[in-house]
């Protein structure tokens, strides 16, 4: 079956997480992604946090499925020549090098545009061009701090907190994939390529927009009525950390269930939305709360929201997180069990939908990875194993017109 991105050739000059997450997504949807790696070593994540000696680490395999690996020394003239041929035949080049690295390699935007005027050149950056920190090296947690996530995450009496979700890395990769697809559609209309760039700071801030909303509200009225600090606490001049409160304005909290004393994840997230108040009261066996003026409205409930949560926890005390959610969902109450990675890995629904997939690998054996989070009515993306280092070098070179003797010579020169 043809896929939407069949015929699109992508040079993947990325490493670690943000860039590879982008190119992997495009590979799932049919793009021919050629990962260009340094001979002998390749992407640094191939050997980071290894669990099997001499096999690619899960860090690499889970971000590089469906790709081809070409080893190429672009410092050698012969390697540069190969890259130039590849550029002429490709649609997109994706990179997450440090600032100026492509220029130093001899492949500035002007040179790339000269080689292929239709080329889309997509870059992951730490900060946008012209930013006063645009020369700063950025990793995941740096981006979370610079993008506003850390300052607004955690509890008000503790330090800023980093999220386990890859807000700086994979999130930036997803944004860049959208930019690349948009540029490809634009090229269909204009016939011209262009540069696309996404900064990690910008991507994190994009996910924190409700906190930027709250900053403006705070400056106008001096308090944030849906935060746990209201009405008993004091607000400063910046958006505070809100614990487990919901960002959408609906009071919510992580509540203990049966077994929490020995299971650190025996919890559910429980949200009290206005329209759900009556069903909540019925589910908890508190019908008298429905019309009680002290509980009837969100404004009335907020001063003693933690008393309400305490009552809910008492109701949860003899129920597991799964039993509790099974009861509450019948009342259409927004809630969810706090699921562990082990529970998610073994979730039959996620396996059936292709969100979690098991992939055979030539050296590792089978491993679990995430599949496409985007679902289509007419396509189910197939996830194949990440490539071994240089696995497709001969294939890619032959596709560029190199003979077997040429390929042998390039190997002798250690250019590939």
N, C-alpha and C positions, 0 to 999 in steps of 0.2 A: 504494500500500500504506500502510495506517495504521501509524503509529509509536507506540511506548509513551507518549511524552509529547505526542502530538497533543492540542490543547485546553488545554495549559498555557501561559499567557502570562507572560512574564518581562520585567520592566523592568531593563535592564542599565545601571546607573550606574557601571560600572567602567572602568578605564583601565590602560594599560601591560600587565602580564602575568598576575598572579595571578587577578584577577577575570575578565578576558576568557577565560582558559583554562578556568575553571569554566563560564561561560555558553556558550562554544563547544561544550563537551562535551554540554551539555543541548540545544543547538540541533541537534547531529547526531542526537540521539535523538528529535527531533520537536517540541521546545518552540518556541513563537513568541517569539523573543528580540528585543526592541526596544531597540537601543542608543541611549541618550539622550546627545546630544553638543552641545557649545557651537557655536552658529552661527559659521561662518567659520573655525573652527580644528579642532574635534573632538578626538578622542583624540590625545595628544601623539605617539604612535608612528606616526601617519600620515606624519609627515615626519622621523622619526628614522632615521638611517643609510640614507638614500635611495640607491638605485642607479640610479633612473630619475628625472630631473627632472620635477616636477609630477605624479608618480604616487604613489599610496600606497606607503609603504615595505613591504618584506617583513615587517618587525617587526609591522606592523598586519595585513597580509593573512593571515598565518599564525596569528593568534590570534582572528580575527573572522569566520570563514566561517559561512555559513548564517544570518546575522543581518540584521535590518533596521536602518537608521539613521534616527533622528528627531532633527532639530536643534531645540533648545528652549532659550530663555533663561529659566531658572527664577528669575532676579532680577526679572523683570517680572511684574506681576500677571496679565497674560494668559497668560504661560508657566506660572505656578503653577496657574492654572485648568485648563490642558490637563493638567498633571501630575496634578492631583487626579482628573480624569476617568479618566486612564489607571490610576491606583492603584485606583480603584473596580472596574475591570474586569480587573485582573491578579491573578495568583496569587502571584507572587514578585517581590521587589525585591532586587537584588544590588548592593552598593556596596563600594568600597574607598577612600572618602574619608579624610582625616585625622580624628582624634578630634573629635567635636562638630560636624562639617560639616553633617550632615543636620539637626541641631537648629537650627543657625543659618539654614538654608534655610526653617525653619518646618515641617519634617517629622520631628518627634521620633517615637519609638516610640508614644507615646500618641496623637499626631495620626494616624499611619498606621493604628493599630488602630481609631481612631474612623472613619476613612474606609472601612476594609475589615477587619473583624474576622477574616477568613480569610487575610489576607496573611501570607506568610512573608517576613521581612526578614532577609536573609543578608549578613553582613559579613566582609570580610578585614581583619584587624588585624595590626599588627606584633607586639604583645604582648597577652596576655589582659587583660581588664578587671581593674583593681586591681593589676596588676603595677607595680613601682616604676619601670619604664621605659615605662609605657603611653602617655606623651606623646611618645615618641621616633619620629622618622620612620625607616622601615625600607625598605631595598631588598634585593635578592637576597643580595648578599654580606654585608650586615649580619646578615640572618637566619641565614646559614650559620655565622657566627661566634657569634651569640647562642644558636644551637641545638645547639652542640657538634660540628658537622661539621668546621669548620676546624681545631680543636685536635687532632683525631684523624686528619687527612688529611695525607699527605705523608711525608717521610722524617725519621727521628729526629734527624738532624744538620742539619735545615733548619727554616725557619719554618712556621707553620700555613699550610695551602694551601686555596684555594677550588676547589670542583668546578665543572666546566663544566655539569654537569646542574643544572637549575633547581630545586634542593631547596627554596628559599624561595618561589619564585613559582609555577610550574606545579604543583608538589607541593601547595602550599596550596590552589590552585584545585581540584585533584582531591578533597582532603579536604572542601572546602566543598560540592562537588557531591554527595558522599555525604550530608552533613548536610542539604542541601536536599531530596533525595529521601526521606530519613528523615522530615523534617518534613511533607512532603506526604502520606506514608503515615499519619503520626500525625493529620493533619488529617482524613483520611478517617474516622477513628475518633471524633474529638472534635468536629469541625466548627470548630475554632479554629486560628488561625495562631499563630506564635511567632517569636521571634528565634533566629537561628542565627549563631554566630560561630566563626571559625577564626583562630588567630594563626599568623603565619609562624614564630615561634620554636617553638611547639608542634609544628607540622608537620615542621620539620626534626628536632626531638628524637625524634619518632615514628619517623623513618627511622634514627635513631642508637641505637635501643634496645639493640642488641648491645653498644654501647660503654658504655651505662649498666650493662649486665650485667657487662662487664669491670671497671668501676670497683668494683663490689661484690666481685667475685672478688679483685681486686688488694688491696683493703683487708683481706680475710680471710687470704690466703695470701702476699701480698707479691711475687708474680710472675705472669706470664701465659704459660703454657707453649707456646702456639701462636704467640706473637709472635717475630719474628726476633731480638729482643734476648735471648731465652732459649736456652741457659743461660749464655752467655758475657757478656752485658751486665748492666747494673744497672737496676733499676726504681725510679722515684720513687714519689710518693704519688698521681699522677694517671695516667690511661690515656695511654700514649705514642702517638706516630705510628708506624704499623706498616708504612710503605712499601707494597708491593704484596701484603702478606699477606692471606689471606682472612678475613673477619669471622666465618665460621661455625665456625672451628676446624680447617679443613683447610689444611695448608701449600700455598701457591700463589705463583706469581711470574710476572712478565712476562719472557719469554725471547727472545733474539735468534734470528732465522731468517736464511736466505740473503738477502743484499742489504741487511742492516741498516746497512752503512757509508754507503750513499747514500740509503736510504729510511728515514726516521725512524719509520715505522710497520710495518717488517718484523719484527713480533714476534707471539708468541702468548701467551695466558695459559694456564698449565699448573697443574693442581691435583693434589696427591697425597692422595687419599683412602685410608683404610685398606683398604676393600674392593677398591680399584683397584690396590693395590700389585703383586699378581701379574701382572695384565695389563700394567702399566707396565714391569715387568722384562722381560716377554716382548717387548713392542714395542721396547724399547731394546736388545735383544740381551744382557741381563744376567740370565739365568735363575739364576745363582749367588746373586743378591741375595735371592731369594725366601725361602730358609731361613737366610740368614746372620744370626746373632744381632745383628750391628751394624746391620742394616737391617730386620729382620723386623717390628718394631713401630714405631708412631708415636713412642713415647718414645725408642726406640733411634735413630731417624733424625734427630730434632730437633737434636742437637748438631752434626751435619754436614750439615744440610739444604742449605746453599749449595754444598757439594761435589757433592751429588746434582744440584742445578740446573745446575752447571757441566758435569756429565756429559751431562745432557739437552741443553744448548746445543751441545755437541760433536756430538751426534746430529743436531741441527737445522741444523748449519752448511751442509749441501748441499741443504737443502729450503726452498722458499718457505713462507710461513705457511699458504697454502692446501693445498699438498702435505702439510705436516706434519699439519694437522687431518684431512685425508682419510685418512691412515694411522691416526692415533690414535683417531679415532671408531670404527674397526672393532674396537678393543679396549675400547670403552666407557669411555674415559678422559675425564674432564671437562676441556675445553679450548676455546679459541676464538681465531680470528685477531683481531688488533687492527684493527678496521675504521675507515676514514676516512669523513668526511662524503661525500666524492665516491663512495666505494665503496657506501655505503648508499643514496645518491640513485639509483644506477644498478642496484641489486640487483633482479633480476627477481622474486625471491620476495616481496620487500616491495611491489613494484608490484602483483603478482597478488593479494596479500592485502588491499590497500587501506591498508597501513600508510604507504606513500608514494604520494601522488596528485598528478596534474597537473591544475591547475584553470585554466580560461579566465577572464580578467579584462577588463573593458571598457576599461581604460586601459593596463594593464601588458602585455596579452597573457597567454600561459600562464605559470604559475609552479608550482613544486613546494611541497608542504606536507605535514605529517603528517596522516594520517587517524586514524580511531578506533583506539586501541590495544586496545579491548575488542571482541571478536568474538562474534557471536550466530549461532545455528543458523538462525533464521528472519528475520534482518534484516541487511542490509549497509548501514550508514549512508552516505548520499551526501554528499559534500563539495561545496558550492557556493561561489562567490566571495564574498569580503568585500564589504560594501556601500560605495558611494561616499558621501561625506559628505552627509547629508540626502536620500539617494536615495529613501527611503520615507516622507518627511515627509507628503506629501499623502495617501498611502495610509493611514497610521496615523490621521491627523486625520479623514479621511472615515469610517474605521471607528468613530471616537468620536462620529460624528454631526455633524461640522462640514460646512457647505455649502461650495461653491466660493468664494462671496463671503466666508464666514467665514475661510477659509484665506488668501484674498487680503488680508483685513484684518490677519490675524496677521502676514503677511509685511511689510505696510506698517509695522506697529508694531515690526518686527524682533524679534518674540517667537519666530519660528521661522526 
